[in-house]
Amino acid sequence: MVLDRCSHKGLVKQALTGAGSKYQKLAKKLQENPKIDSGVGYALLGCFHQEAPWPLYSMEKAKTNMDLAISKGGPSRRNLYYAGVVAYKREEFDDAAKYFKRAAVAPCGSPKERDFGAWMQSESKRGLSEATRRAELTEKLMKNS
C-alpha cells in the first residue's frame, strides 16, 4: 500500500535526519557524564535502538547500551528493567528473568526515575513471570527436539 510506504519512509527519514538524529545526539551528550540520572544516556540509546525503524534498529546496540547503563550508571531499577526488556526481546529469557528479578527490588537511581518507579517495579514482576515461563517452555522444547 502506498500510504504505508510513505509513512514508513517518513519514519525512517525522521529517525535518520530529524527527531531521531536529535534524540541520539542528546543521548550521546548525556553519556559524557554517566553519573547524570544513573547513566540515562545509555538507557535512552538502548531503548532507541530496540524500537527504531530500519536501518537504526539494532538489538546488539540496544544490549550494548543497556550493559553500559548498568556498568557506568549503576544497577538502578530503570537500567535493570530495560536490560530485561532488551534480553526478553532477544529471546534470552533466562537473562531477562535475572534482570527483571533484580529490577523488582532495586532502588531508583534518581528523582526522575522515582517518577515511574512503581510502574517499573510492577512491570518487572510481570516480566519476571513471563520470562520465567518462556525460559521453561524453551527448555522443554529443547529437551523434546
C-alpha positions as CSV (number, residue, x, y, z in Angstrom):
1,M,0.0,0.0,0.0
2,V,1.4,3.4,-1.0
3,L,0.3,5.1,2.3
4,D,2.3,2.5,4.3
5,R,5.4,3.1,2.2
6,C,5.1,6.8,2.6
7,S,4.5,6.5,6.3
8,H,7.4,4.2,6.7
9,K,9.7,6.4,4.6
10,G,8.7,9.3,6.8
11,L,9.6,7.4,10.0
12,V,12.9,6.4,8.6
13,K,13.7,9.9,7.5
14,Q,12.8,11.3,10.9
15,A,15.0,8.6,12.6
16,L,17.9,9.4,10.3
17,T,17.7,13.2,9.9
18,G,15.0,14.6,12.2
19,A,13.9,13.9,15.7
20,G,15.7,10.6,15.8
21,S,19.0,12.2,15.0
22,K,18.5,14.9,17.7
23,Y,17.5,12.2,20.2
24,Q,20.7,10.3,19.5
25,K,22.8,13.4,19.8
26,L,21.3,14.4,23.1
27,A,21.6,10.8,24.5
28,K,25.3,10.8,23.5
29,K,25.8,14.1,25.2
30,L,24.4,12.7,28.4
31,Q,26.7,9.7,28.0
32,E,29.7,12.1,28.6
33,N,28.7,12.2,32.2
34,P,27.2,8.8,33.2
35,K,26.5,10.0,36.8
36,I,23.7,12.1,35.4
37,D,20.5,10.3,36.2
38,S,22.3,6.9,36.6
39,G,23.6,6.6,33.0
40,V,20.4,7.8,31.4
41,G,22.2,8.5,28.1
42,Y,23.0,4.8,27.7
43,A,19.5,3.8,28.7
44,L,18.0,6.2,26.2
45,L,20.1,4.8,23.3
46,G,19.4,1.2,24.4
47,C,15.7,1.9,24.2
48,F,16.1,3.8,20.9
49,H,17.9,1.0,19.2
50,Q,15.3,-1.6,20.3
51,E,12.4,0.4,18.9
52,A,13.9,2.4,16.0
53,P,12.8,1.5,12.4
54,W,15.3,0.0,10.0
55,P,18.1,0.9,9.4
56,L,18.7,2.1,13.0
57,Y,17.0,-0.9,14.7
58,S,19.8,-2.9,16.4
59,M,19.2,-5.3,19.2
60,E,23.0,-5.6,19.5
61,K,23.4,-1.9,20.1
62,A,20.4,-2.0,22.4
63,K,22.1,-4.7,24.5
64,T,25.5,-2.9,24.5
65,N,23.9,0.4,25.6
66,M,22.0,-1.3,28.4
67,D,25.1,-3.1,29.6
68,L,26.9,0.2,29.7
69,A,23.9,1.8,31.5
70,I,24.4,-0.7,34.3
71,S,28.2,-0.7,34.4
72,K,28.6,3.1,34.2
73,G,25.3,4.3,35.7
74,G,24.7,1.6,38.2
75,P,22.2,-1.2,38.6
76,S,19.2,1.1,39.1
77,R,15.6,-0.1,38.7
78,R,15.3,1.6,35.3
79,N,18.6,0.2,33.9
80,L,17.8,-3.3,35.1
81,Y,14.2,-3.2,33.9
82,Y,15.2,-2.0,30.4
83,A,18.1,-4.5,30.2
84,G,15.4,-7.1,31.0
85,V,13.2,-5.8,28.2
86,V,16.1,-6.0,25.7
87,A,17.1,-9.5,26.8
88,Y,13.4,-10.6,26.5
89,K,13.1,-9.2,23.0
90,R,16.4,-11.0,22.1
91,E,14.7,-14.2,23.4
92,E,17.3,-14.5,26.1
93,F,14.7,-15.5,28.7
94,D,17.0,-16.7,31.5
95,D,18.9,-13.4,31.3
96,A,15.6,-11.4,31.1
97,A,14.3,-13.1,34.2
98,K,17.5,-12.3,36.1
99,Y,17.3,-8.6,35.2
100,F,13.6,-8.4,36.0
101,K,14.2,-10.1,39.4
102,R,16.9,-7.6,40.3
103,A,14.8,-4.6,38.9
104,A,11.8,-5.5,41.1
105,V,13.9,-4.9,44.3
106,A,16.5,-2.4,43.0
107,P,16.3,1.2,44.2
108,C,15.5,4.0,41.7
109,G,18.7,5.8,40.8
110,S,17.4,9.3,40.6
111,P,14.4,11.5,41.4
112,K,13.3,11.3,37.7
113,E,13.4,7.5,37.9
114,R,11.3,7.6,41.0
115,D,8.5,9.3,38.9
116,F,7.8,5.9,37.3
117,G,9.5,3.6,39.8
118,A,6.3,1.9,40.9
119,W,5.3,1.2,37.3
120,M,8.7,-0.3,36.6
121,Q,8.5,-2.4,39.8
122,S,5.1,-3.8,38.8
123,E,6.2,-4.4,35.2
124,S,9.4,-6.1,36.4
125,K,7.4,-8.6,38.4
126,R,5.2,-9.2,35.4
127,G,8.3,-9.5,33.1
128,L,9.9,-12.0,35.6
129,S,6.8,-14.2,35.5
130,E,6.6,-14.1,31.7
131,A,10.4,-14.6,31.1
132,T,10.5,-17.5,33.5
133,R,7.5,-19.1,31.8
134,R,9.2,-18.6,28.4
135,A,12.5,-19.9,29.6
136,E,10.8,-23.1,31.0
137,L,8.9,-23.6,27.7
138,T,12.1,-23.1,25.7
139,E,13.9,-25.7,27.9
140,K,11.1,-28.2,27.4
141,L,11.1,-27.7,23.7
142,M,14.9,-28.2,23.5
143,K,14.6,-31.4,25.5
144,N,11.9,-32.8,23.2
145,S,13.7,-32.0,20.0
